[in-house]
Amino acid sequence: MSARVRAPELRGRGWLNTGGRELRLADLRGKISILDFWTFCCINCLHVIDELRPLEEKYADVLIVVGVHSPKFAHEKDPAALAAAVERYGVHHPVLDDPELDMWQQYAAKAWPTLAVVDPEGYVVATMAGEGHAEGLVRLVDDLIATHEAKGTLHRGDGPHVPPTPPDTTLRFPGKSVLLDGGNLLVSDSARHSLVELAPDGETLIRRIGSGERGRVDGPAASAGFAEPQGLCLLPAHAAEVAGYDLLVADTVNHLLRGVRLDTGEVTTVAGTGRQWRSTVDDHAHDARSVDLSSPWDLAWYDDRVIVAMAGIHQLWWFDPIRRTTGMYAGTTVEALRDGPLAQAWLAQPSGLSVSADGARLWVADSETSAIRYVQDGVLGTAVGQGLFDFGHVDGPADRALLQHPLGVCALPDGSVLIADTYNGAVRRFDPATGQVSTVADGLAEPSDLVLTADGAVLVVESAAHRLTRLAPGALTAAGANTVDGPRHRLERKPTDVAAGELTLDVIFTPAPGQKLDETYGPSTRLVVSASPPELLVEGAGTGTELSRRLVIDPAVAQGVLQVTAQAATCDADVEHAACHLTRQDWGVPVRVVDGGATRVPLVLRGMDT
């Protein structure tokens, strides 16, 4: 092992989940610490929070997880928004507020999420980017326990987490809502892991479906278990009759689709295994109960089936409740903005769906690109939005308008679409007839969905205010709309200077301790490379099985982004009943083409930097 590196001191704007106490590295001495660099907009970061839960429980007396919140979007720098996110996503460990990314830089993080492991003596012993590291962390923690117990440097006992007082509200961070026959509303009460039926006033509680505890349990309404449910979709009568349930639920953190009979509240699992998707892309139909899903976030009936916003892998999927099959609908799993035929298009964490009144167009809130996309005639297009790193609150012509991490859309009868512009705290409207974007309401607390009632009113799921809010009469008229010319933001990431011509891309992969590459079902590794703009790459784009790739960079293109996806299959070594694992990571690598630039770009799929 090379020279050991001391962990940099923990400093930030403030701490959450510590009862007001400011922690220092000295407070963590004697324990194994995992620093989780995250931002609450990022679905991969949310996956890691859930991956760490079992470790926090298993190693409660020796392991301390510290979330270091290093934000991407401007809204995420708001300390109140961070406090809400910590509660919303059930973060049960101390969180350091790092609004200017000081700790991010001190620990040399380069991607969301990044994990840094610190041993009981205060030395960084491993760093790893991306998700899917739970198995490797278990082995590493076990090794550290054995080493430091023998040295006498491990101290068992309670950690510094101090849970806040549970709030008392009817809803807690509601996600999505649908209008039921008769005028009642059904709401996914995400932080309470249940569904809530409300009277038409949007306030009076009628019933709750789900126990309210995080879990995965089928059965009667009172005992059923969800985990942060989001999207809801009423099935057409003919489909509901065959399927045996009326409502489909995107059970997001369980990576499942659940069916609900509205007359009884009975819940059943209809798609997904409960495992997170880590496979390869294909366009085949799969038995819905045998395929893995990844953070389904919203649902809509379109093209005679249910379309699923599969936020966790930046795709749209389809689900057929009659044939009980599912499969890929749009996207390649590359996280970016690219229009075109559905199978070739790129999305970035799609989180909201709505179908036009004539059924011809499916609107998509593509949250990480701060964009509104649409599906029509087999093609994915963009109505509003510039890309992964451009956001703001700007109205006017759609080609210059900016949003900030929208989570919901609602198609209106006149052909326009309302947008839950979540991180701007606003409801926006895009009118395809005029090509204009306007603001119809602002000052809202993280709106995440919109519902059109039978009488033409619009209800906003105001998630961080824990309520449904009715838009003011006249808000949708021309007189009620505003034109905002607010701030424009561009997240600037330091580019890698590369030389024109030949460039070697090397993805460095080291199996976790106790694992080996698994070629039982074919090549154990896979590498997908593309570029934005595509002209950046003269050669080297495409899919292969080697983790090293010769690229040729066009000298006429001054800069761009290399989109890289790598995965590796491993299995436990020298074990009778070996478990198999799939490690996967996506990168967007900004590059600038300069004389004397690098001729090699190394990326670490899973490694330990000491």
C-alpha positions as CSV (number, residue, x, y, z in Angstrom):
1,M,0.0,0.0,0.0
2,S,1.2,3.5,-0.8
3,A,1.6,6.3,1.8
4,R,-1.5,6.7,3.9
5,V,-3.5,10.0,3.4
6,R,-5.1,11.8,6.3
7,A,-8.8,12.6,5.8
8,P,-9.3,16.3,5.4
9,E,-11.2,18.0,8.3
10,L,-15.0,18.3,7.9
11,R,-16.1,21.9,7.4
12,G,-19.3,23.3,6.0
13,R,-22.2,25.7,6.5
14,G,-23.9,23.5,9.1
15,W,-25.0,20.1,10.1
16,L,-28.3,18.2,10.0
17,N,-29.4,15.2,12.1
18,T,-26.9,15.9,14.9
19,G,-29.2,17.8,17.3
20,G,-27.3,21.0,16.5
21,R,-23.9,19.6,17.2
22,E,-21.0,20.4,14.8
23,L,-18.9,17.3,14.1
24,R,-15.2,17.1,13.5
25,L,-13.1,14.1,12.4
26,A,-12.0,13.7,16.0
27,D,-15.7,12.9,16.8
28,L,-15.5,10.0,14.4
29,R,-12.2,8.6,15.6
30,G,-12.4,4.9,16.6
31,K,-15.2,4.3,14.1
32,I,-15.2,3.4,10.4
33,S,-16.7,6.3,8.5
34,I,-18.2,6.4,5.0
35,L,-18.5,9.9,3.6
36,D,-21.3,10.0,1.0
37,F,-20.9,13.0,-1.4
38,W,-24.4,13.5,-2.8
39,T,-26.9,16.0,-4.2
40,F,-30.6,15.5,-3.7
41,C,-31.6,15.9,-7.4
42,C,-29.5,12.9,-8.4
43,I,-31.2,9.6,-8.7
44,N,-27.9,7.7,-8.4
45,C,-27.3,9.5,-5.1
46,L,-30.7,8.4,-3.9
47,H,-29.9,4.8,-4.9
48,V,-26.7,5.0,-2.7
49,I,-28.7,6.3,0.3
50,D,-30.8,3.1,0.0
51,E,-27.8,0.9,-0.6
52,L,-26.2,2.2,2.6
53,R,-29.3,1.5,4.8
54,P,-28.5,-2.2,5.4
55,L,-24.9,-1.4,6.2
56,E,-25.9,1.3,8.7
57,E,-28.2,-1.3,10.4
58,K,-25.7,-4.2,10.3
59,Y,-22.7,-2.2,11.6
60,A,-24.6,0.3,13.8
61,D,-22.0,0.1,16.6
62,V,-18.8,0.5,14.5
63,L,-19.9,2.4,11.3
64,I,-20.8,6.1,10.9
65,V,-22.2,7.3,7.6
66,V,-21.9,11.1,7.0
67,G,-23.7,12.6,4.0
68,V,-21.8,15.5,2.5
69,H,-24.3,17.4,0.4
70,S,-22.5,19.1,-2.5
71,P,-25.2,20.6,-4.7
72,K,-25.6,20.8,-8.4
73,F,-28.7,23.1,-8.8
74,A,-29.0,26.5,-7.3
75,H,-32.1,25.5,-5.4
76,E,-30.1,22.7,-3.7
77,K,-28.0,25.3,-2.0
78,D,-31.0,26.5,0.0
79,P,-30.5,25.1,3.6
80,A,-34.3,24.7,4.0
81,A,-34.5,22.7,0.8
82,L,-31.7,20.5,2.0
83,A,-33.4,19.9,5.4
84,A,-36.6,19.0,3.5
85,A,-34.7,16.5,1.3
86,V,-33.0,14.9,4.3
87,E,-36.5,14.2,5.7
88,R,-38.1,13.4,2.4
89,Y,-35.6,10.6,1.6
90,G,-35.4,9.2,5.1
91,V,-31.7,10.0,5.6
92,H,-30.9,8.6,9.0
93,H,-27.3,9.8,9.5
94,P,-25.5,13.1,10.0
95,V,-25.4,15.4,6.9
96,L,-22.9,18.2,6.3
97,D,-24.1,21.1,4.2
98,D,-21.3,21.8,1.7
99,P,-22.9,24.5,-0.5
100,E,-19.8,25.7,-2.2
101,L,-18.4,22.2,-2.8
102,D,-15.4,22.8,-0.5
103,M,-15.4,19.3,0.9
104,W,-16.1,17.9,-2.5
105,Q,-12.8,19.4,-3.7
106,Q,-10.9,18.5,-0.6
107,Y,-11.8,14.8,-1.1
108,A,-11.2,15.1,-4.9
109,A,-14.7,14.0,-5.8
110,K,-15.4,14.1,-9.5
111,A,-18.9,12.6,-9.8
112,W,-22.2,12.3,-8.0
113,P,-22.3,10.1,-6.0
114,T,-18.8,9.5,-4.6
115,L,-18.0,7.5,-1.4
116,A,-14.9,7.9,0.7
117,V,-14.1,5.4,3.4
118,V,-12.1,6.6,6.5
119,D,-10.6,4.2,8.9
120,P,-10.8,4.5,12.8
121,E,-7.4,6.3,12.8
122,G,-8.6,9.0,10.4
123,Y,-7.0,7.8,7.2
124,V,-8.8,7.6,3.8
125,V,-8.6,4.0,2.8
126,A,-10.9,3.9,-0.3
127,T,-12.8,6.1,-2.6
128,M,-15.4,5.0,-5.2
129,A,-17.7,6.8,-7.6
130,G,-21.2,5.8,-8.6
131,E,-23.6,3.2,-7.2
132,G,-23.6,-0.5,-6.7
133,H,-20.7,-0.7,-4.1
134,A,-22.6,-2.3,-1.2
135,E,-21.0,-5.8,-1.6
136,G,-17.5,-4.3,-1.8
137,L,-18.2,-2.1,1.2
138,V,-19.3,-5.0,3.3
139,R,-16.1,-6.8,2.6
140,L,-14.0,-3.7,3.2
141,V,-15.8,-2.9,6.5
142,D,-15.3,-6.5,7.7
143,D,-11.6,-6.2,6.9
144,L,-11.3,-2.9,8.8
145,I,-13.1,-4.3,11.8
146,A,-10.7,-7.2,12.0
147,T,-7.7,-5.0,11.5
148,H,-8.6,-2.3,14.0
149,E,-10.0,-4.7,16.7
150,A,-6.6,-6.4,16.6
151,K,-4.9,-3.0,16.9
152,G,-7.2,-1.8,19.7
153,T,-8.2,1.3,17.6
154,L,-11.9,0.3,17.0
155,H,-14.4,1.6,19.6
156,R,-17.9,0.2,19.6
157,G,-20.9,2.3,20.6
158,D,-23.6,4.6,19.4
159,G,-23.0,7.1,16.6
160,P,-23.8,10.9,16.5
161,H,-27.1,10.7,14.7
162,V,-29.9,12.6,16.4
163,P,-33.3,12.1,14.7
164,P,-35.5,15.1,14.4
165,T,-39.0,15.2,15.9
166,P,-41.5,13.6,13.5
167,P,-44.0,16.2,12.1
168,D,-47.8,15.8,12.3
169,T,-49.4,16.6,8.9
170,T,-51.9,14.7,6.8
171,L,-49.4,14.4,3.9
172,R,-45.6,14.3,4.0
173,F,-43.8,15.2,0.8
174,P,-46.6,14.0,-1.6
175,G,-45.3,13.1,-5.0
176,K,-48.1,12.6,-7.6
177,S,-51.9,12.6,-7.7
178,V,-54.7,11.4,-9.9
179,L,-58.4,12.4,-10.1
180,L,-60.7,9.5,-9.2
181,D,-64.3,8.9,-10.5
182,G,-66.6,11.0,-8.4
183,G,-64.1,13.8,-7.9
184,N,-61.9,12.5,-5.0
185,L,-58.1,12.7,-5.3
186,L,-55.6,9.9,-4.8
187,V,-52.1,11.1,-3.7
188,S,-48.8,9.3,-3.3
189,D,-47.8,10.2,0.2
190,S,-44.1,9.5,-0.5
191,A,-42.4,10.1,2.8
192,R,-45.2,8.2,4.6
193,H,-44.9,5.3,2.2
194,S,-48.6,5.1,1.4
195,L,-51.4,6.4,-0.8
196,V,-54.0,8.9,0.6
197,E,-57.5,9.5,-0.8
198,L,-58.7,13.0,-0.3
199,A,-62.1,14.7,-0.8
200,P,-62.5,17.0,-3.8
201,D,-61.4,19.9,-1.5
202,G,-57.9,18.4,-1.5
203,E,-57.7,18.5,2.2
204,T,-60.3,16.1,3.9
205,L,-58.8,12.7,4.5
206,I,-61.0,9.8,3.2
207,R,-58.7,6.8,3.7
208,R,-55.1,5.7,3.6
209,I,-53.8,2.7,1.6
210,G,-50.6,1.4,3.1
211,S,-49.3,0.9,6.7
212,G,-47.2,4.1,6.5
213,E,-44.0,2.2,7.2
214,R,-41.3,1.7,4.6
215,G,-41.6,-1.9,3.3
216,R,-42.7,-4.3,0.5
217,V,-45.8,-6.0,1.5
218,D,-48.8,-7.1,-0.6
219,G,-52.3,-7.5,0.9
220,P,-55.0,-5.4,2.5
221,A,-54.9,-1.6,2.6
222,A,-54.0,-1.4,6.3
223,S,-51.0,-3.7,6.1
224,A,-49.6,-3.1,2.6
225,G,-46.1,-1.7,2.4
226,F,-44.6,0.8,-0.1
227,A,-41.2,2.6,-0.2
228,E,-41.5,6.2,-1.4
229,P,-44.2,5.7,-4.0
230,Q,-44.5,8.3,-6.7
231,G,-46.5,7.9,-10.0
232,L,-50.1,6.8,-10.2
233,C,-52.1,5.7,-13.3
234,L,-55.7,4.7,-13.6
235,L,-56.2,1.9,-16.1
236,P,-58.9,2.1,-18.7
237,A,-61.9,0.0,-17.8
238,H,-61.2,-2.8,-20.3
239,A,-57.6,-3.2,-19.0
240,A,-58.6,-3.0,-15.4
241,E,-61.2,-5.8,-15.8
242,V,-58.7,-8.2,-17.2
243,A,-55.8,-7.1,-15.0
244,G,-57.8,-7.4,-11.8
245,Y,-56.9,-4.0,-10.4
246,D,-57.8,-0.4,-11.2
247,L,-54.7,1.6,-10.4
248,L,-51.0,1.2,-11.1
249,V,-48.4,2.6,-8.6
250,A,-44.8,3.4,-9.3
251,D,-43.3,2.0,-6.1
252,T,-40.1,3.9,-6.6
253,V,-37.6,2.8,-4.0
254,N,-38.8,-0.8,-4.1
255,H,-38.2,-0.8,-7.9
256,L,-41.7,-2.3,-8.4
257,L,-45.0,-1.6,-10.0
258,R,-47.9,-2.3,-7.7
259,G,-51.6,-2.8,-8.6
260,V,-54.4,-1.5,-6.4
261,R,-58.1,-2.5,-6.3
262,L,-59.8,0.8,-5.4
263,D,-62.9,-0.8,-3.9
264,T,-60.9,-2.7,-1.3
265,G,-57.5,-1.1,-1.3
266,E,-55.9,-4.5,-1.9
267,V,-52.3,-4.2,-3.1
268,T,-50.4,-6.6,-5.3
269,T,-47.0,-6.6,-7.0
270,V,-47.4,-6.7,-10.8
271,A,-44.0,-5.9,-12.2
272,G,-40.4,-6.0,-11.0
273,T,-38.4,-8.3,-8.7
274,G,-37.5,-5.7,-6.1
275,R,-33.9,-5.8,-7.4
276,Q,-32.5,-2.7,-9.1
277,W,-31.9,-3.0,-12.8
278,R,-28.2,-3.5,-13.7
279,S,-28.5,-5.3,-17.0
280,T,-28.1,-4.6,-20.7
281,V,-30.6,-2.9,-22.9
282,D,-32.8,-4.9,-25.3
283,D,-36.2,-4.3,-27.0
284,H,-37.7,-7.7,-26.1
285,A,-40.9,-8.2,-24.1
286,H,-40.2,-9.7,-20.7
287,D,-42.4,-11.4,-18.1
288,A,-43.2,-8.4,-15.9
289,R,-42.6,-10.2,-12.6
290,S,-39.2,-11.5,-13.6
291,V,-37.5,-8.3,-14.8
292,D,-35.6,-5.8,-12.7
293,L,-36.7,-2.2,-12.7
294,S,-34.9,1.0,-11.6
295,S,-36.7,3.8,-9.7
296,P,-40.0,4.0,-11.7
297,W,-41.1,7.6,-11.1
298,D,-44.3,8.2,-13.1
299,L,-46.8,6.4,-15.2
300,A,-49.2,7.3,-18.1
301,W,-51.6,5.3,-20.4
302,Y,-50.3,5.9,-23.9
303,D,-50.1,3.9,-27.1
304,D,-52.5,1.3,-25.6
305,R,-50.3,0.5,-22.6
306,V,-48.7,2.0,-19.6
307,I,-45.5,4.1,-20.2
308,V,-43.1,4.1,-17.2
309,A,-40.7,7.0,-16.5
310,M,-37.8,4.8,-15.5
311,A,-35.8,7.6,-13.8
312,G,-33.1,5.3,-12.4
313,I,-31.7,4.4,-15.8
314,H,-32.8,7.4,-17.9
315,Q,-35.3,5.6,-20.0
316,L,-39.0,5.1,-20.7
317,W,-40.3,1.6,-20.5
318,W,-43.7,0.1,-21.3
319,F,-45.9,-2.2,-19.3
320,D,-48.9,-4.2,-20.6
321,P,-51.2,-5.0,-17.7
322,I,-53.2,-7.5,-19.9
323,R,-50.3,-9.6,-21.2
324,R,-48.3,-8.9,-18.0
325,T,-45.2,-8.0,-19.9
326,T,-42.8,-5.1,-19.9
327,G,-39.8,-3.8,-21.9
328,M,-37.8,-0.8,-23.0
329,Y,-39.7,2.0,-24.9
330,A,-37.2,4.9,-25.3
331,G,-33.7,5.8,-24.4
332,T,-30.3,4.0,-24.3
333,T,-29.5,4.5,-20.6
334,V,-27.0,7.3,-21.6
335,E,-27.9,10.3,-19.4
336,A,-28.0,13.4,-21.7
337,L,-30.3,15.2,-24.1
338,R,-30.5,13.9,-27.6
339,D,-33.6,13.8,-29.8
340,G,-34.4,11.2,-32.5
341,P,-35.9,7.7,-32.9
342,L,-37.0,6.3,-29.5
343,A,-34.4,3.6,-29.4
344,Q,-31.6,6.0,-30.1
345,A,-32.7,9.0,-28.0
346,W,-31.1,10.1,-24.7
347,L,-33.0,11.1,-21.6
348,A,-31.9,12.2,-18.1
349,Q,-34.0,11.1,-15.2
350,P,-37.5,11.4,-16.7
351,S,-39.9,12.1,-13.8
352,G,-43.2,13.2,-15.1
353,L,-45.6,12.1,-17.8
354,S,-48.9,13.4,-19.3
355,V,-50.8,12.6,-22.5
356,S,-52.3,15.2,-24.8
357,A,-56.1,15.4,-25.0
358,D,-56.1,13.8,-28.4
359,G,-53.8,11.0,-27.3
360,A,-51.2,11.8,-29.9
361,R,-48.4,13.2,-27.8
362,L,-46.8,12.0,-24.6
363,W,-45.2,14.9,-22.6
364,V,-42.2,14.1,-20.5
365,A,-40.6,16.1,-17.7
366,D,-36.9,15.2,-18.1
367,S,-35.7,16.5,-14.8
368,E,-31.9,16.4,-15.0
369,T,-31.7,18.2,-18.3
370,S,-34.3,20.7,-17.0
371,A,-36.3,20.0,-20.1
372,I,-39.8,19.2,-21.4
373,R,-39.6,16.4,-24.0
374,Y,-42.4,14.7,-26.0
375,V,-43.0,11.4,-27.8
376,Q,-44.9,11.4,-31.0
377,D,-44.9,9.2,-34.1
378,G,-42.0,7.1,-32.8
379,V,-39.7,10.1,-32.2
380,L,-38.5,11.8,-29.0
381,G,-38.3,15.6,-29.3
382,T,-37.5,18.6,-27.0
383,A,-39.9,21.5,-26.5
384,V,-38.0,23.4,-23.8
385,G,-34.5,22.8,-22.4
386,Q,-30.8,23.0,-23.3
387,G,-29.0,20.1,-21.6
388,L,-27.6,18.7,-18.4
389,F,-25.8,21.8,-17.2
390,D,-28.1,24.7,-18.3
391,F,-31.0,25.8,-16.1
392,G,-32.7,28.9,-14.7
393,H,-36.0,30.7,-14.7
394,V,-36.4,32.4,-18.0
395,D,-39.7,32.8,-20.0
396,G,-40.2,33.7,-23.6
397,P,-39.5,31.8,-26.8
398,A,-39.0,28.1,-26.0
399,D,-35.6,27.9,-27.7
400,R,-34.2,30.3,-25.0
401,A,-36.5,29.5,-22.1
402,L,-35.0,27.8,-19.0
403,L,-36.5,25.5,-16.3
404,Q,-34.9,24.1,-13.2
405,H,-35.4,20.4,-12.5
406,P,-39.1,20.0,-13.4
407,L,-40.8,16.9,-12.0
408,G,-44.3,17.1,-13.4
409,V,-46.3,17.9,-16.5
410,C,-50.1,18.2,-17.2
411,A,-51.5,18.4,-20.7
412,L,-54.3,20.9,-21.1
413,P,-57.3,20.5,-23.5
414,D,-56.1,23.4,-25.7
415,G,-52.9,21.6,-26.5
416,S,-50.6,23.5,-24.2
417,V,-48.9,21.9,-21.2
418,L,-48.4,23.0,-17.6
419,I,-45.0,22.3,-16.0
420,A,-44.3,21.7,-12.3
421,D,-41.0,23.6,-12.4
422,T,-39.9,22.1,-9.1
423,Y,-36.7,23.8,-8.2
424,N,-38.0,27.2,-9.3
425,G,-41.0,26.8,-7.1
426,A,-43.2,27.7,-10.1
427,V,-45.9,26.4,-12.5
428,R,-44.9,27.2,-16.1
429,R,-46.9,26.9,-19.3
430,F,-45.6,26.0,-22.7
431,D,-47.9,26.7,-25.7
432,P,-46.8,24.8,-28.9
433,A,-49.1,27.1,-30.9
434,T,-47.0,30.2,-30.1
435,G,-43.8,28.5,-29.0
436,Q,-43.8,30.6,-25.8
437,V,-43.1,29.7,-22.2
438,S,-44.7,31.7,-19.4
439,T,-45.0,31.6,-15.6
440,V,-48.6,31.2,-14.3
441,A,-47.7,30.8,-10.5
442,D,-44.6,31.1,-8.4
443,G,-43.7,31.1,-4.7
444,L,-44.6,27.4,-4.4
445,A,-42.7,24.8,-2.3
446,E,-41.2,22.3,-4.8
447,P,-44.3,21.5,-6.9
448,S,-44.0,18.0,-8.2
449,D,-47.3,17.3,-10.1
450,L,-50.4,19.0,-11.5
451,V,-54.0,17.6,-11.7
452,L,-56.7,18.9,-13.9
453,T,-60.1,18.6,-12.2
454,A,-63.5,17.9,-13.9
455,D,-64.5,21.6,-13.6
456,G,-61.3,22.8,-15.3
457,A,-59.4,23.8,-12.1
458,V,-55.8,22.9,-11.6
459,L,-54.4,21.5,-8.3
460,V,-50.7,21.6,-7.7
461,V,-49.0,18.9,-5.6
462,E,-46.9,21.3,-3.5
463,S,-44.6,18.6,-2.2
464,A,-42.4,20.6,0.3
465,A,-45.4,22.3,1.7
466,H,-47.1,18.9,2.2
467,R,-50.4,19.9,0.6
468,L,-52.4,20.3,-2.6
469,T,-52.8,23.9,-3.7
470,R,-55.5,25.2,-6.1
471,L,-54.2,27.6,-8.8
472,A,-55.9,31.0,-8.6
473,P,-58.9,31.6,-11.0
474,G,-57.6,33.2,-14.1
475,A,-54.0,32.0,-13.7
476,L,-54.2,30.1,-17.0
477,T,-55.5,33.1,-19.0
478,A,-53.2,35.4,-20.9
479,A,-53.8,38.1,-18.4
480,G,-52.9,35.7,-15.5
481,A,-49.5,34.7,-16.9
482,N,-46.2,36.5,-16.2
483,T,-43.0,36.7,-18.2
484,V,-40.0,36.1,-16.0
485,D,-36.5,36.9,-17.2
486,G,-34.7,35.5,-14.2
487,P,-31.2,34.1,-13.7
488,R,-29.5,31.8,-16.1
489,H,-27.2,29.2,-14.6
490,R,-24.7,27.0,-16.3
491,L,-22.9,24.4,-14.3
492,E,-19.3,24.6,-15.4
493,R,-17.2,21.5,-14.9
494,K,-13.5,21.7,-15.5
495,P,-12.8,20.1,-18.9
496,T,-10.1,17.6,-19.6
497,D,-7.6,19.0,-22.2
498,V,-7.1,16.3,-24.9
499,A,-5.1,16.3,-28.0
500,A,-6.7,16.0,-31.5
501,G,-6.2,12.7,-33.2
502,E,-5.8,9.4,-31.3
503,L,-6.9,9.3,-27.7
504,T,-6.9,6.1,-25.5
505,L,-9.9,5.7,-23.2
506,D,-9.1,3.3,-20.3
507,V,-11.7,2.2,-17.8
508,I,-9.9,0.8,-14.8
509,F,-11.8,-1.9,-13.0
510,T,-10.7,-3.8,-9.9
511,P,-13.2,-6.5,-8.6
512,A,-14.2,-6.0,-5.0
513,P,-12.2,-8.1,-2.4
514,G,-13.3,-11.7,-2.7
515,Q,-14.7,-11.4,-6.2
516,K,-13.5,-12.3,-9.7
517,L,-14.6,-11.5,-13.3
518,D,-17.5,-13.7,-14.4
519,E,-17.7,-14.9,-18.0
520,T,-20.3,-17.6,-17.4
521,Y,-22.8,-15.9,-19.8
522,G,-20.3,-14.3,-22.1
523,P,-17.9,-11.4,-21.9
524,S,-17.6,-10.0,-18.4
525,T,-17.2,-6.4,-19.4
526,R,-19.0,-3.9,-21.7
527,L,-18.1,-0.4,-22.8
528,V,-20.4,2.1,-24.6
529,V,-18.9,5.4,-25.9
530,S,-20.6,8.3,-27.7
531,A,-20.1,12.0,-27.8
532,S,-22.0,15.3,-27.8
533,P,-21.7,16.7,-30.3
534,P,-21.4,13.4,-32.3
535,E,-18.8,15.1,-34.6
536,L,-16.3,15.2,-31.7
537,L,-15.6,11.5,-32.4
538,V,-14.2,10.6,-35.8
539,E,-13.7,7.0,-34.6
540,G,-14.4,5.0,-31.5
541,A,-18.1,5.5,-30.8
542,G,-20.2,2.4,-30.2
543,T,-20.4,-0.7,-28.0
544,G,-17.7,-3.3,-27.3
545,T,-16.5,-5.7,-24.6
546,E,-13.0,-4.3,-23.9
547,L,-12.6,-1.7,-21.3
548,S,-10.0,0.1,-23.3
549,R,-10.9,1.9,-26.5
550,R,-9.0,3.8,-29.2
551,L,-10.8,7.1,-30.0
552,V,-10.0,9.6,-32.7
553,I,-10.9,13.2,-31.8
554,D,-11.8,15.7,-34.6
555,P,-9.5,18.7,-34.5
556,A,-12.2,20.8,-36.0
557,V,-14.4,20.4,-32.9
558,A,-13.1,22.6,-30.1
559,Q,-14.9,21.0,-27.2
560,G,-17.7,18.5,-26.2
561,V,-18.6,15.8,-23.8
562,L,-17.6,12.1,-24.0
563,Q,-20.5,9.9,-22.8
564,V,-19.1,6.7,-21.4
565,T,-21.0,3.7,-19.9
566,A,-19.0,0.8,-18.5
567,Q,-20.1,-2.3,-16.7
568,A,-18.4,-5.5,-15.3
569,A,-19.9,-8.8,-14.2
570,T,-18.2,-10.5,-11.2
571,C,-19.0,-13.4,-8.9
572,D,-17.7,-14.5,-5.5
573,A,-14.4,-16.4,-5.7
574,D,-13.9,-19.8,-4.2
575,V,-17.4,-20.0,-2.7
576,E,-19.7,-23.0,-3.2
577,H,-22.8,-21.0,-3.9
578,A,-21.2,-17.9,-5.4
579,A,-23.3,-14.7,-5.7
580,C,-23.1,-12.7,-8.9
581,H,-22.8,-9.0,-9.2
582,L,-22.9,-6.3,-11.9
583,T,-21.0,-3.0,-11.5
584,R,-22.1,-0.2,-13.8
585,Q,-21.1,3.5,-14.0
586,D,-22.0,6.4,-16.4
587,W,-19.7,9.3,-17.0
588,G,-20.1,12.6,-18.9
589,V,-16.5,13.8,-19.4
590,P,-16.2,17.4,-20.7
591,V,-13.2,17.7,-23.0
592,R,-11.4,20.6,-24.7
593,V,-9.3,19.9,-27.7
594,V,-5.9,21.7,-27.4
595,D,-2.4,21.3,-28.6
596,G,-0.4,19.3,-26.2
597,G,-3.5,17.8,-24.5
598,A,-3.7,14.4,-23.0
599,T,-3.6,11.3,-25.2
600,R,-5.1,9.1,-22.6
601,V,-8.2,9.5,-20.4
602,P,-8.4,7.0,-17.5
603,L,-11.7,6.4,-15.6
604,V,-12.2,4.2,-12.6
605,L,-15.2,1.9,-12.7
606,R,-14.5,0.6,-9.2
607,G,-11.2,1.2,-7.5
608,M,-9.6,2.1,-4.2
609,D,-7.5,5.3,-4.1
610,T,-5.2,5.3,-1.1
